Amino acid sequence: EDEQKKDKDNTEVKTEDANDEKGVTEETPAQRLITEGKATTLKQAELALQLFEMNFNEEDALCAAKECVSLCSALSYLQQECDLCTGKFSATEMVSMLRCTHLCCRTCARDYFTVQVRDKTIVDATCPFCAEPSTLSDDAELATEYFNHLDILLKNLLDSKQHEMFQRKLRDWTLAKTPNFKWCSKCSSGFITEPMQTRLVCPDCKAVTCAVCMETWDKVNHDHRDRDSTGSMKLCDAVPKSIIEYLNANCIECPRCHFRFSLARGGCMHLTCTQCHHEFCSGCAAPFRMGEKCEAKFPICDRLGLHAHHPRNCLFYLRDKEPDVLAKLLEENAIPYFKENSGEDQLEPSPSSTSEPEPTKTESGDDVDGGDENANTATTTTTPKKKPRLCQVPVQKETNDGFVDEICGKEAPEGYATVCKIHYIEYLGLLIWQNHLDPITILTNEDLEVIIRRAYKKHPGRPNWLSDEGFRKRLLKPSSQLFL
């Protein structure tokens, strides 16, 4: 019995020794992460374990442990704030903008760029915070580099349908800058044409467009087979029959992408092209620039903000002139223009259109023959009312739902050839611009001072004793040296 008891004790001792040896060789959790290849150093593994205990998911915790050296930096890495939705996300879920330091989460970036690609133009696909880069329309090299990187970013961010739309818009935007690219006069499609081709057939809607005036083709007014002695194309034979037709035929055209806007210029001369986002003057096509970005490089440009340098025959300087002043300048240069007798008065049908007088009603309600001179009862007659004429020029109006294309609708009083005063001035100013007339004779001294100041020319000054006429002669000397 003693020997059996002794053997049993020896067996228990050996078992305990074996268990002790097994405990020495058993891997710790940190060593296990290294063995599984999830961490490369013991410090990384221990940091990852700390993040596990703080309920971060394994993938984010391991990534933070590899990128950071301390728990504080790892927490900052895993809890970055999206400035759009203010949510907390891991750095792997954040998207960095390409030309600035702004960040947002993948969900916000996906939603933002989806709207930009689907509803807006290609140049709107910029940073949602600072709109950088802001010079895509002006810097071709920057635009090429930016859109190449943006294409890579959006490929991993948007669904395939939206990414294909982005690539289509990028293709169209690039083609629109080529010299022989034309837009269809009916639909929104564009296509490449031959340099001397005059009859353009849209591949989408099959509409035929005149390459000279970009209006819908018809054989009567757009047959350009005849050429003059110099070999140049014959101008279109279509003659506008009203101011509205003239403004439509001479609509605004973007000087960069040549997209045409069938809208009047209205009061504001600053226009931003919806296709290429080029900012220009709708009267003279001069580019608008911000401060130091102005190509004129005048010292005053830095203080002007967004501005353009207009020639003095631009509508910018003529829009405050009275129509009779502009009309006198056209008459002095023998330029024909539409006058009041070119339009038709819009009157309601007269109730007395027949030869017989219409009966009138007495205060008691009895009918009285209009020709009875002996009727001694007081009568009330109704006279035909003249319906106010309304301007029918198409314009762009700003509403709560954005910009919409509508008819002007302002009253068109007599003397303005069936349009409102604003659009009549626009029409006369457009004729002055197209015929290269110098309006210096109708510009006031204040106008000349503005032109001199914006061109950064030395002001001649005015002594107290100098008359208005003498001061004007002084202003004309520097003004005459400036561009039209």
C-alpha positions as CSV (number, residue, x, y, z in Angstrom):
1,E,0.0,0.0,0.0
2,D,2.9,2.3,0.8
3,E,4.5,1.6,-2.6
4,Q,1.1,2.3,-4.5
5,K,0.7,5.6,-2.6
6,K,4.3,6.6,-3.5
7,D,3.7,5.9,-7.2
8,K,0.5,7.9,-7.2
9,D,2.3,10.9,-5.7
10,N,5.1,10.7,-8.3
11,T,2.4,10.6,-11.1
12,E,0.7,13.8,-9.7
13,V,4.1,15.6,-9.5
14,K,4.9,14.7,-13.1
15,T,1.5,15.9,-14.3
16,E,2.0,19.3,-12.5
17,D,5.5,19.6,-14.1
18,A,4.0,19.0,-17.5
19,N,1.3,21.5,-16.9
20,D,3.9,24.1,-15.8
21,E,5.9,23.4,-18.9
22,K,2.8,23.8,-21.1
23,G,1.9,27.2,-19.5
24,V,5.4,28.5,-20.3
25,T,5.1,27.7,-24.0
26,E,1.4,28.9,-24.4
27,E,1.1,32.0,-26.7
28,T,-0.2,35.3,-25.4
29,P,-3.0,37.2,-27.4
30,A,-0.4,39.6,-28.7
31,Q,1.9,36.8,-29.8
32,R,-1.1,35.2,-31.5
33,L,-1.8,38.3,-33.6
34,I,1.9,38.3,-34.7
35,T,1.7,34.6,-35.5
36,E,-1.4,35.1,-37.6
37,G,0.2,37.9,-39.5
38,K,-2.2,40.6,-38.3
39,A,0.6,42.6,-36.6
40,T,4.4,42.9,-37.3
41,T,5.6,43.9,-33.9
42,L,4.6,43.3,-30.3
43,K,3.9,47.0,-29.8
44,Q,1.5,47.0,-32.7
45,A,-0.3,43.9,-31.4
46,E,-0.6,45.3,-27.9
47,L,-2.0,48.6,-29.3
48,A,-4.5,46.6,-31.4
49,L,-5.6,44.7,-28.3
50,Q,-6.2,47.9,-26.4
51,L,-8.5,49.1,-29.3
52,F,-10.3,45.7,-29.3
53,E,-11.1,46.3,-25.6
54,M,-12.6,49.7,-26.6
55,N,-15.1,48.0,-29.0
56,F,-13.5,49.1,-32.2
57,N,-13.9,46.5,-35.0
58,E,-10.9,44.3,-35.7
59,E,-10.2,45.7,-39.2
60,D,-10.2,49.3,-38.2
61,A,-8.2,48.6,-35.0
62,L,-5.5,46.7,-36.8
63,C,-5.2,49.4,-39.4
64,A,-4.9,52.1,-36.8
65,A,-2.3,50.1,-34.9
66,K,-0.2,49.9,-38.1
67,E,-0.5,53.6,-38.9
68,C,-0.2,55.0,-35.4
69,V,2.4,54.8,-32.6
70,S,0.3,55.6,-29.6
71,L,-3.2,55.1,-28.3
72,C,-4.0,58.8,-28.5
73,S,-3.0,59.0,-32.2
74,A,-4.9,55.8,-32.9
75,L,-8.1,57.2,-31.3
76,S,-7.7,60.3,-33.5
77,Y,-7.3,58.1,-36.5
78,L,-10.4,56.1,-35.7
79,Q,-12.6,59.1,-34.8
80,Q,-12.3,61.7,-37.6
81,E,-15.3,64.0,-38.0
82,C,-17.0,64.5,-41.3
83,D,-17.6,68.2,-41.8
84,L,-20.8,67.5,-43.8
85,C,-22.7,65.2,-41.6
86,T,-20.6,65.7,-38.3
87,G,-20.4,61.9,-37.9
88,K,-17.3,60.1,-36.5
89,F,-15.5,57.7,-38.9
90,S,-12.3,55.9,-39.3
91,A,-9.7,57.4,-41.6
92,T,-10.3,54.5,-44.0
93,E,-13.9,55.8,-44.4
94,M,-12.9,59.4,-45.2
95,V,-12.4,60.8,-48.6
96,S,-9.8,63.6,-49.2
97,M,-10.5,66.3,-51.8
98,L,-8.0,66.5,-54.6
99,R,-7.0,70.2,-54.5
100,C,-7.4,71.1,-50.9
101,T,-7.2,69.7,-47.3
102,H,-11.0,69.1,-46.8
103,L,-12.3,65.7,-45.8
104,C,-15.7,64.1,-45.7
105,C,-17.0,60.5,-45.2
106,R,-17.5,58.2,-48.1
107,T,-21.3,58.4,-47.8
108,C,-21.4,62.2,-48.0
109,A,-18.8,62.2,-50.8
110,R,-20.9,59.6,-52.8
111,D,-24.1,61.6,-52.3
112,Y,-22.5,64.9,-53.2
113,F,-20.7,63.8,-56.4
114,T,-23.7,61.8,-57.5
115,V,-25.8,65.1,-57.5
116,Q,-23.0,67.0,-59.2
117,V,-22.6,64.5,-62.0
118,R,-26.3,63.9,-62.5
119,D,-27.7,67.4,-62.2
120,K,-24.9,69.8,-63.0
121,T,-22.0,70.3,-65.3
122,I,-18.6,68.6,-65.2
123,V,-16.9,71.7,-63.8
124,D,-19.2,71.6,-60.8
125,A,-17.5,68.5,-59.5
126,T,-15.2,70.3,-57.2
127,C,-14.7,70.5,-53.4
128,P,-18.1,70.8,-51.6
129,F,-16.5,73.2,-49.0
130,C,-14.3,75.6,-51.0
131,A,-15.3,74.8,-54.6
132,E,-11.6,74.3,-55.5
133,P,-10.2,74.1,-58.1
134,S,-12.0,77.2,-59.3
135,T,-10.1,77.8,-62.5
136,L,-10.9,74.6,-64.5
137,S,-12.3,76.6,-67.4
138,D,-9.2,78.8,-67.6
139,D,-6.4,76.4,-67.0
140,A,-6.4,73.5,-69.5
141,E,-3.4,71.8,-67.9
142,L,-4.9,71.9,-64.4
143,A,-8.3,70.7,-65.7
144,T,-6.7,67.7,-67.4
145,E,-4.7,66.7,-64.3
146,Y,-7.7,67.2,-62.0
147,F,-10.2,65.3,-64.1
148,N,-7.8,62.4,-64.5
149,H,-7.4,62.0,-60.8
150,L,-11.1,62.6,-60.2
151,D,-12.0,59.8,-62.6
152,I,-10.0,57.4,-60.5
153,L,-11.6,58.6,-57.3
154,L,-15.2,58.4,-58.6
155,K,-14.6,55.0,-60.1
156,N,-14.3,53.6,-56.6
157,L,-16.9,55.9,-55.1
158,L,-19.9,56.0,-57.4
159,D,-21.9,53.2,-58.9
160,S,-21.1,52.2,-62.5
161,K,-24.1,54.1,-64.0
162,Q,-23.1,57.5,-62.4
163,H,-19.4,56.9,-63.3
164,E,-20.3,56.3,-66.9
165,M,-22.3,59.6,-66.9
166,F,-19.3,61.4,-65.5
167,Q,-17.1,60.0,-68.3
168,R,-19.7,61.0,-70.9
169,K,-19.9,64.6,-69.6
170,L,-16.1,64.8,-69.4
171,R,-15.9,63.7,-73.1
172,D,-18.5,66.2,-74.2
173,W,-16.8,69.0,-72.2
174,T,-13.5,68.2,-73.9
175,L,-15.0,68.0,-77.4
176,A,-16.8,71.3,-76.9
177,K,-13.5,73.1,-76.7
178,T,-12.4,71.8,-80.2
179,P,-12.8,74.4,-83.1
180,N,-15.1,72.2,-85.2
181,F,-17.5,71.2,-82.5
182,K,-21.1,72.4,-83.0
183,W,-24.3,72.2,-81.0
184,C,-27.6,71.1,-82.4
185,S,-30.2,73.9,-82.8
186,K,-33.0,71.6,-81.6
187,C,-31.7,69.2,-78.9
188,S,-28.7,69.4,-76.5
189,S,-26.4,67.1,-78.6
190,G,-23.1,68.2,-80.1
191,F,-21.0,66.8,-82.8
192,I,-17.8,67.3,-84.8
193,T,-18.1,68.9,-88.3
194,E,-16.0,69.5,-91.3
195,P,-14.4,73.0,-91.4
196,M,-16.3,74.1,-94.6
197,Q,-19.5,72.2,-93.9
198,T,-22.6,74.5,-93.8
199,R,-25.5,72.0,-93.5
200,L,-25.2,70.1,-90.2
201,V,-27.3,67.0,-89.4
202,C,-27.6,66.1,-85.8
203,P,-26.9,62.4,-85.3
204,D,-29.4,62.1,-82.5
205,C,-32.5,64.0,-83.5
206,K,-31.7,64.4,-87.2
207,A,-32.4,68.1,-87.1
208,V,-30.6,70.2,-89.7
209,T,-28.7,73.3,-88.5
210,C,-27.0,76.1,-90.4
211,A,-23.3,76.3,-89.5
212,V,-23.2,80.0,-90.2
213,C,-26.0,81.3,-88.0
214,M,-26.6,78.1,-86.0
215,E,-30.4,78.4,-86.6
216,T,-32.6,75.6,-88.0
217,W,-31.9,75.1,-91.7
218,D,-34.3,75.9,-94.5
219,K,-33.5,76.1,-98.2
220,V,-34.8,79.6,-98.7
221,N,-32.7,81.4,-96.1
222,H,-29.7,79.1,-95.6
223,D,-28.4,78.1,-99.0
224,H,-24.7,79.0,-98.8
225,R,-23.6,77.4,-102.1
226,D,-23.0,80.8,-103.6
227,R,-19.8,82.5,-102.5
228,D,-18.5,86.0,-103.2
229,S,-15.3,86.9,-105.0
230,T,-13.2,86.3,-101.9
231,G,-14.5,82.8,-101.5
232,S,-16.2,83.5,-98.1
233,M,-19.6,82.1,-97.3
234,K,-22.7,84.0,-98.2
235,L,-24.5,85.4,-95.1
236,C,-27.9,84.0,-94.2
237,D,-30.7,85.7,-96.1
238,A,-33.2,85.6,-93.2
239,V,-34.1,89.1,-92.2
240,P,-35.7,89.5,-88.7
241,K,-39.2,90.9,-88.9
242,S,-39.3,92.2,-85.3
243,I,-37.0,93.0,-82.4
244,I,-37.8,89.7,-80.7
245,E,-36.7,87.8,-83.8
246,Y,-33.5,89.9,-84.0
247,L,-32.7,89.3,-80.3
248,N,-33.3,85.5,-80.8
249,A,-31.1,85.5,-83.9
250,N,-28.4,87.4,-82.1
251,C,-28.6,85.5,-78.8
252,I,-25.8,85.3,-76.3
253,E,-22.9,82.9,-77.2
254,C,-20.2,81.7,-74.8
255,P,-16.8,82.9,-76.2
256,R,-15.1,79.8,-74.8
257,C,-17.3,76.8,-75.7
258,H,-19.7,78.7,-78.2
259,F,-22.8,77.4,-76.5
260,R,-25.7,79.7,-77.4
261,F,-28.3,81.0,-75.0
262,S,-31.7,81.9,-76.5
263,L,-32.3,84.5,-73.8
264,A,-32.1,88.3,-73.6
265,R,-29.3,90.0,-71.8
266,G,-31.6,91.8,-69.4
267,G,-30.1,94.1,-66.7
268,C,-27.1,92.2,-65.4
269,M,-24.1,91.9,-67.8
270,H,-22.4,89.1,-65.9
271,L,-23.2,85.7,-67.2
272,T,-21.8,82.3,-66.3
273,C,-22.0,79.6,-69.0
274,T,-23.9,76.6,-67.9
275,Q,-21.7,74.3,-70.0
276,C,-18.1,75.4,-69.2
277,H,-18.7,77.8,-66.3
278,H,-16.8,80.6,-68.2
279,E,-17.8,84.0,-66.7
280,F,-18.1,86.7,-69.3
281,C,-19.9,89.9,-70.2
282,S,-23.1,89.3,-72.2
283,G,-22.6,92.5,-74.0
284,C,-19.0,92.4,-75.3
285,A,-17.8,88.8,-74.2
286,A,-15.1,90.3,-72.0
287,P,-14.0,87.8,-69.3
288,F,-14.9,88.4,-65.7
289,R,-12.1,87.9,-63.2
290,M,-11.5,88.1,-59.5
291,G,-9.0,90.7,-58.4
292,E,-5.4,89.7,-59.1
293,K,-6.5,87.0,-61.5
294,C,-7.5,89.7,-64.0
295,E,-5.4,89.5,-67.2
296,A,-5.3,93.3,-67.5
297,K,-3.0,93.4,-64.5
298,F,-4.0,97.0,-63.6
299,P,-3.2,97.9,-59.9
300,I,-6.9,98.8,-59.5
301,C,-7.9,95.3,-60.4
302,D,-7.0,94.0,-56.9
303,R,-9.6,96.3,-55.4
304,L,-12.4,95.7,-57.9
305,G,-13.2,92.1,-56.9
306,L,-15.1,90.3,-59.7
307,H,-15.0,92.6,-62.7
308,A,-14.4,92.9,-66.5
309,H,-12.9,95.6,-68.7
310,H,-15.6,96.6,-71.1
311,P,-15.0,98.6,-74.3
312,R,-17.0,101.9,-74.3
313,N,-19.5,100.7,-76.9
314,C,-20.5,97.8,-74.7
315,L,-24.0,97.7,-73.4
316,F,-22.4,98.0,-69.9
317,Y,-22.0,101.8,-70.5
318,L,-25.1,102.2,-72.7
319,R,-27.8,100.5,-70.7
320,D,-28.5,103.7,-68.6
321,K,-29.0,105.9,-71.8
322,E,-32.4,106.9,-73.0
323,P,-33.6,105.1,-76.2
324,D,-33.8,108.4,-78.1
325,V,-30.2,109.1,-77.4
326,L,-29.1,105.7,-78.7
327,A,-31.4,106.0,-81.7
328,K,-29.9,109.4,-82.6
329,L,-26.4,107.8,-82.7
330,L,-27.7,105.1,-85.1
331,E,-29.4,107.7,-87.3
332,E,-26.2,109.8,-87.5
333,N,-24.4,106.7,-88.8
334,A,-27.2,105.6,-91.1
335,I,-27.9,102.4,-89.3
336,P,-31.5,101.1,-89.8
337,Y,-33.4,100.0,-86.7
338,F,-37.0,99.0,-85.7
339,K,-39.3,101.9,-84.7
340,E,-42.7,101.9,-83.2
341,N,-44.5,101.5,-86.6
342,S,-42.8,98.2,-87.0
343,G,-45.1,96.6,-84.5
344,E,-48.8,96.2,-84.1
345,D,-50.9,97.7,-81.3
346,Q,-52.7,95.0,-79.3
347,L,-56.2,96.1,-78.8
348,E,-59.2,94.3,-77.5
349,P,-62.0,93.9,-80.2
350,S,-64.1,97.0,-80.2
351,P,-67.8,96.4,-79.3
352,S,-68.8,99.2,-81.8
353,S,-67.2,97.6,-84.8
354,T,-70.5,97.7,-86.8
355,S,-71.8,100.8,-88.5
356,E,-74.9,101.1,-86.2
357,P,-74.4,102.5,-82.7
358,E,-74.8,100.1,-79.9
359,P,-77.5,100.8,-77.4
360,T,-76.5,102.1,-74.1
361,K,-78.2,101.5,-70.7
362,T,-79.8,104.0,-68.5
363,E,-79.3,104.1,-64.8
364,S,-82.7,102.4,-64.6
365,G,-81.5,99.6,-66.8
366,D,-83.6,100.5,-69.9
367,D,-82.1,100.3,-73.3
368,V,-81.9,103.6,-75.1
369,D,-81.1,104.1,-78.8
370,G,-77.7,105.6,-79.1
371,G,-78.9,108.0,-81.8
372,D,-81.8,109.5,-79.9
373,E,-80.9,113.0,-79.1
374,N,-84.0,113.6,-77.0
375,A,-83.2,111.1,-74.4
376,N,-82.9,113.2,-71.2
377,T,-82.1,110.3,-68.9
378,A,-78.5,110.1,-67.7
379,T,-76.6,107.4,-69.5
380,T,-73.4,105.5,-68.9
381,T,-71.4,104.6,-72.0
382,T,-68.6,102.0,-72.2
383,T,-65.6,102.9,-74.3
384,P,-63.2,100.2,-75.8
385,K,-60.3,99.6,-73.5
386,K,-56.8,99.4,-74.8
387,K,-55.1,96.3,-73.7
388,P,-51.6,96.9,-72.3
389,R,-48.9,95.5,-74.5
390,L,-46.6,93.0,-72.7
391,C,-43.0,92.4,-73.7
392,Q,-42.6,88.9,-75.2
393,V,-38.8,88.7,-75.1
394,P,-37.6,85.4,-73.5
395,V,-35.6,86.0,-70.3
396,Q,-34.3,84.0,-67.4
397,K,-35.9,84.7,-64.1
398,E,-34.8,83.7,-60.6
399,T,-37.5,82.0,-58.5
400,N,-37.5,80.1,-55.2
401,D,-37.0,76.9,-57.3
402,G,-34.0,78.3,-59.2
403,F,-33.7,80.0,-62.6
404,V,-36.5,79.4,-65.1
405,D,-36.9,80.6,-68.7
406,E,-40.0,82.7,-69.1
407,I,-41.4,85.6,-71.1
408,C,-40.4,89.1,-69.9
409,G,-44.1,90.2,-69.3
410,K,-43.3,93.8,-68.5
411,E,-45.4,96.5,-70.1
412,A,-44.3,97.6,-73.6
413,P,-45.4,101.2,-73.9
414,E,-45.7,103.1,-77.2
415,G,-42.5,104.2,-78.7
416,Y,-40.5,101.0,-78.0
417,A,-41.5,98.9,-81.0
418,T,-43.7,96.4,-79.0
419,V,-41.0,95.6,-76.3
420,C,-40.3,97.0,-72.9
421,K,-37.9,99.9,-72.4
422,I,-35.1,97.6,-71.1
423,H,-35.1,95.3,-74.1
424,Y,-35.5,98.2,-76.5
425,I,-32.3,99.7,-75.1
426,E,-30.7,96.3,-75.3
427,Y,-31.6,96.1,-79.0
428,L,-30.3,99.5,-79.8
429,G,-27.1,98.9,-77.8
430,L,-26.6,95.6,-79.7
431,L,-26.8,97.4,-83.0
432,I,-24.2,99.9,-81.8
433,W,-21.9,97.1,-80.8
434,Q,-22.3,95.0,-83.9
435,N,-21.7,98.1,-86.2
436,H,-18.6,99.1,-84.2
437,L,-19.9,102.6,-83.5
438,D,-18.1,104.9,-81.2
439,P,-20.6,106.3,-78.6
440,I,-18.1,108.8,-77.1
441,T,-20.4,111.7,-78.3
442,I,-23.3,110.5,-76.1
443,L,-21.2,109.6,-73.0
444,T,-21.5,112.0,-70.1
445,N,-18.5,113.3,-68.2
446,E,-19.2,110.8,-65.4
447,D,-19.1,108.0,-68.0
448,L,-15.8,109.2,-69.3
449,E,-14.4,109.4,-65.8
450,V,-15.5,105.8,-65.1
451,I,-13.8,104.6,-68.3
452,I,-10.5,106.4,-67.4
453,R,-10.5,105.0,-63.9
454,R,-11.2,101.4,-64.9
455,A,-8.4,101.6,-67.5
456,Y,-6.1,103.0,-64.8
457,K,-5.3,106.1,-66.8
458,K,-4.3,109.4,-65.1
459,H,-7.2,111.6,-64.4
460,P,-6.8,115.0,-66.0
461,G,-8.2,116.8,-62.9
462,R,-10.7,119.7,-62.9
463,P,-9.9,123.1,-61.5
464,N,-12.8,125.0,-59.9
465,W,-12.9,127.6,-62.7
466,L,-13.1,125.0,-65.5
467,S,-16.5,124.8,-67.2
468,D,-18.2,121.5,-68.0
469,E,-17.3,121.8,-71.7
470,G,-13.7,122.5,-70.9
471,F,-13.6,119.6,-68.5
472,R,-15.1,117.3,-71.2
473,K,-12.3,118.3,-73.6
474,R,-9.8,117.2,-70.9
475,L,-11.5,113.9,-70.4
476,L,-11.7,113.2,-74.2
477,K,-7.9,113.2,-74.6
478,P,-7.2,110.1,-72.5
479,S,-10.5,108.5,-73.4
480,S,-9.8,108.7,-77.1
481,Q,-6.7,106.7,-76.6
482,L,-8.6,103.8,-75.0
483,F,-9.9,100.8,-76.9
484,L,-13.5,100.8,-78.1
